[in-house]
Amino acid sequence: PIDCRVGHCDRSRKKTLNMSMNVFRLAGDMSHVCSIIVLLLRLRVARNAQGISLRTHELFLVVFLTRYLDLFTTFYSIYNSVMKCLYILATGSIIYTIRFQEPIKSTYDKSQDTFLHWKFAVAPCGVVALITHLVGSGFTDFDALELLWTFSIYLEAIAILPQLIVLQRYREVENLTGNYIFFMGAYRALYIVNWIYRAHTEPHYKHHWVVYFCGVLQTLLYADFFYYYVKSKSSGGRFTLPTSA
């Protein structure tokens, strides 16, 4: 079956639909929405893009555009369609704001946001997704939409890397920026709990090991950030990250 979580759909060859909702999935979705709202608020209020990675949001836009092509082929629910469109439009808005709107555009520091995302994220994930798809389906059952969906799963797992690198270089993390990344990490952590819950409560739940692996990898990337975020909140001090030296 397809696990159609707010557009994060486990596509299978049978193309059937499972629209199960639970509190962990809903909490994950709302955490994702909160992360977007917080970042948009951060850009509008602070009127600068310091400490924000444009490249991370370009990667997320690629993730959403390749994952949500089923908007043109299959209707799951109003909730599902609205959330997909929200992610695409909001991410596009963030990119447009940083690239073209003054004074925000002038405050974006390209010298700090240098991760080669097309070379070291998009291209490798494309290759791995193609291999994964061919191993699982072969040439006879080749499905372009499923290939792009698999690609989006791999890419989402590492899309936050440019942002984490930027924060490491700035060291001191502005409050709203920290909250934005916290909600992003919480979204993925809650989805892991959602998968565990569904595996134990749905008798015909279909496991997808690529999704599990990428979800855990993505959550682990946030682990160091979570530690210092919670530490700063509990002490009431400034949120700073240690140097790599």
C-alpha positions as CSV (number, residue, x, y, z in Angstrom):
1,P,0.0,0.0,0.0
2,I,0.9,3.6,-0.2
3,D,1.5,5.3,3.1
4,C,0.2,8.8,2.2
5,R,1.5,10.9,5.0
6,V,0.9,14.6,4.1
7,G,2.4,13.8,0.8
8,H,5.3,11.8,2.2
9,C,3.9,8.7,0.5
10,D,5.3,5.2,0.6
11,R,4.7,4.3,-3.0
12,S,4.4,0.6,-3.7
13,R,4.0,-1.3,-6.9
14,K,0.4,-2.2,-6.1
15,K,-0.5,1.5,-6.0
16,T,-3.1,1.0,-3.3
17,L,-3.9,3.6,-0.6
18,N,-3.6,3.7,3.1
19,M,-4.7,7.0,4.6
20,S,-4.2,6.1,8.3
21,M,-4.0,9.1,10.6
22,N,-2.7,9.1,14.2
23,V,-1.5,11.6,16.7
24,F,2.2,11.1,15.9
25,R,1.7,11.7,12.2
26,L,-0.4,14.8,12.9
27,A,2.1,16.2,15.4
28,G,4.9,15.6,12.8
29,D,2.9,17.4,10.1
30,M,2.2,20.3,12.4
31,S,5.8,20.5,13.5
32,H,6.8,20.8,9.9
33,V,4.3,23.5,9.3
34,C,5.6,25.4,12.4
35,S,9.1,25.2,11.1
36,I,8.1,26.9,7.9
37,I,6.0,29.6,9.7
38,V,8.9,30.3,12.2
39,L,11.4,30.7,9.3
40,L,9.1,33.0,7.4
41,L,8.5,35.0,10.5
42,R,12.2,35.1,11.2
43,L,12.8,36.6,7.7
44,R,10.0,39.2,8.0
45,V,10.8,40.3,11.5
46,A,14.6,40.4,11.4
47,R,14.7,41.6,7.8
48,N,17.9,39.7,7.2
49,A,19.1,36.2,6.2
50,Q,22.1,35.9,8.4
51,G,22.6,32.3,9.5
52,I,20.1,31.0,6.9
53,S,21.1,28.5,4.2
54,L,19.6,29.2,0.8
55,R,21.0,26.0,-0.5
56,T,19.1,23.9,2.1
57,H,15.8,25.4,0.9
58,E,16.7,24.8,-2.8
59,L,17.3,21.2,-1.9
60,F,13.9,21.0,0.0
61,L,12.2,22.6,-3.1
62,V,13.7,19.8,-5.3
63,V,12.5,17.3,-2.7
64,F,8.9,18.6,-2.8
65,L,8.7,19.0,-6.6
66,T,9.9,15.5,-7.3
67,R,7.9,13.9,-4.5
68,Y,4.6,15.6,-5.1
69,L,4.2,15.0,-8.9
70,D,1.3,12.7,-7.9
71,L,-0.7,15.9,-7.4
72,F,-1.3,15.6,-11.2
73,T,-2.2,11.9,-11.2
74,T,-3.9,10.9,-7.9
75,F,-6.2,12.6,-5.4
76,Y,-5.9,11.3,-1.8
77,S,-7.6,13.9,0.3
78,I,-8.0,17.6,0.6
79,Y,-5.7,17.6,3.6
80,N,-3.0,15.8,1.6
81,S,-3.3,18.1,-1.4
82,V,-3.3,21.3,0.6
83,M,-0.2,20.3,2.6
84,K,1.7,19.4,-0.5
85,C,0.9,22.7,-2.1
86,L,1.7,24.5,1.1
87,Y,5.2,23.0,1.3
88,I,6.0,23.8,-2.4
89,L,4.7,27.4,-2.2
90,A,6.2,28.2,1.2
91,T,9.6,26.9,0.2
92,G,9.5,28.7,-3.1
93,S,8.6,31.9,-1.1
94,I,11.6,31.5,1.2
95,I,13.9,31.1,-1.7
96,Y,12.4,34.1,-3.6
97,T,12.7,36.2,-0.4
98,I,16.4,35.4,0.2
99,R,17.3,35.7,-3.5
100,F,15.4,38.8,-4.6
101,Q,13.9,40.8,-1.7
102,E,15.8,43.7,-0.2
103,P,17.1,44.3,2.4
104,I,17.1,40.5,3.0
105,K,18.9,39.7,-0.2
106,S,21.9,41.9,0.8
107,T,22.3,40.2,4.1
108,Y,22.6,36.7,2.7
109,D,26.2,35.6,3.0
110,K,27.2,33.4,0.2
111,S,30.7,32.9,1.6
112,Q,29.2,31.0,4.5
113,D,26.8,28.9,2.5
114,T,29.2,27.1,0.3
115,F,28.1,23.4,0.4
116,L,28.1,22.2,-3.2
117,H,24.6,20.9,-3.0
118,W,24.1,20.0,-6.7
119,K,27.4,18.1,-6.8
120,F,27.4,16.4,-3.4
121,A,23.7,16.1,-2.7
122,V,21.5,16.1,-5.8
123,A,23.7,14.1,-8.1
124,P,24.7,11.3,-5.6
125,C,21.1,10.9,-4.4
126,G,20.0,10.6,-8.1
127,V,22.5,7.8,-8.7
128,V,21.6,5.9,-5.5
129,A,17.8,6.3,-6.2
130,L,18.3,4.9,-9.7
131,I,20.2,1.9,-8.4
132,T,17.7,1.3,-5.7
133,H,14.8,1.5,-8.1
134,L,16.4,-0.8,-10.7
135,V,17.4,-3.4,-8.0
136,G,13.8,-3.4,-6.7
137,S,11.8,-3.1,-9.9
138,G,14.2,-3.9,-12.8
139,F,13.8,-2.4,-16.3
140,T,10.5,-4.1,-17.0
141,D,8.7,-2.4,-14.1
142,F,10.4,0.9,-14.4
143,D,8.3,3.7,-12.9
144,A,9.5,7.3,-13.3
145,L,7.2,8.7,-10.6
146,E,8.4,6.0,-8.1
147,L,12.1,6.7,-9.1
148,L,11.6,10.4,-8.4
149,W,9.8,9.6,-5.1
150,T,12.8,7.4,-4.0
151,F,15.2,10.2,-5.1
152,S,13.3,12.7,-2.9
153,I,13.5,10.4,0.1
154,Y,17.3,10.1,-0.2
155,L,17.7,13.9,-0.8
156,E,15.5,14.9,2.1
157,A,17.7,12.9,4.5
158,I,20.7,15.2,3.8
159,A,18.9,18.5,2.7
160,I,19.5,20.1,6.1
161,L,23.3,19.6,5.8
162,P,24.0,23.1,4.2
163,Q,22.0,24.7,7.0
164,L,23.9,22.9,9.8
165,I,27.2,23.8,8.2
166,V,26.2,27.5,8.1
167,L,25.2,27.4,11.8
168,Q,28.5,25.8,12.7
169,R,30.3,28.7,11.0
170,Y,28.3,31.4,12.6
171,R,28.4,29.5,16.0
172,E,25.8,31.8,17.7
173,V,22.3,30.8,16.7
174,E,19.6,33.4,16.6
175,N,16.5,32.4,18.6
176,L,14.0,32.0,15.8
177,T,16.5,30.2,13.6
178,G,17.1,27.7,16.4
179,N,13.4,27.2,16.8
180,Y,13.0,26.7,13.1
181,I,15.6,23.9,13.0
182,F,14.3,22.4,16.2
183,F,10.8,22.0,14.6
184,M,12.3,20.5,11.5
185,G,14.1,17.9,13.5
186,A,11.1,17.2,15.7
187,Y,9.0,16.6,12.5
188,R,11.3,13.8,11.4
189,A,11.6,12.3,14.9
190,L,7.8,12.2,15.2
191,Y,7.5,10.4,11.9
192,I,9.8,7.7,13.2
193,V,7.4,7.3,16.2
194,N,4.5,7.3,13.7
195,W,6.1,4.4,11.7
196,I,6.7,2.4,14.9
197,Y,3.1,3.0,16.0
198,R,1.7,2.0,12.7
199,A,3.8,-1.1,12.4
200,H,2.3,-2.3,15.8
201,T,-1.3,-1.3,15.2
202,E,-1.9,-1.9,11.5
203,P,-1.9,-5.6,10.5
204,H,-1.2,-4.9,6.8
205,Y,1.2,-2.0,7.2
206,K,3.9,-2.2,4.5
207,H,7.5,-1.6,5.7
208,H,9.7,0.6,3.5
209,W,13.3,0.2,4.6
210,V,14.6,3.0,2.4
211,V,12.2,5.4,4.3
212,Y,13.3,4.0,7.6
213,F,17.0,4.3,6.9
214,C,16.7,7.9,5.5
215,G,14.4,8.9,8.4
216,V,16.9,7.7,11.0
217,L,19.8,9.3,9.2
218,Q,18.0,12.6,8.9
219,T,17.2,12.6,12.7
220,L,20.8,11.7,13.6
221,L,22.0,14.7,11.7
222,Y,20.0,16.9,14.1
223,A,21.3,15.1,17.2
224,D,24.2,17.5,18.0
225,F,22.0,20.5,17.3
226,F,19.3,19.1,19.6
227,Y,21.8,18.7,22.4
228,Y,23.0,22.3,22.4
229,Y,19.5,23.6,21.7
230,V,18.1,21.9,24.8
231,K,21.1,22.9,26.8
232,S,20.8,26.5,26.0
233,K,17.0,26.5,26.7
234,S,17.5,24.9,30.1
235,S,20.2,27.3,31.1
236,G,18.5,30.3,29.7
237,G,21.8,31.4,28.0
238,R,22.7,32.2,24.4
239,F,22.5,29.3,21.9
240,T,26.0,28.8,20.6
241,L,27.6,25.8,18.9
242,P,31.1,24.6,19.6
243,T,33.9,25.2,17.1
244,S,35.1,22.3,15.0
245,A,38.7,22.9,16.1
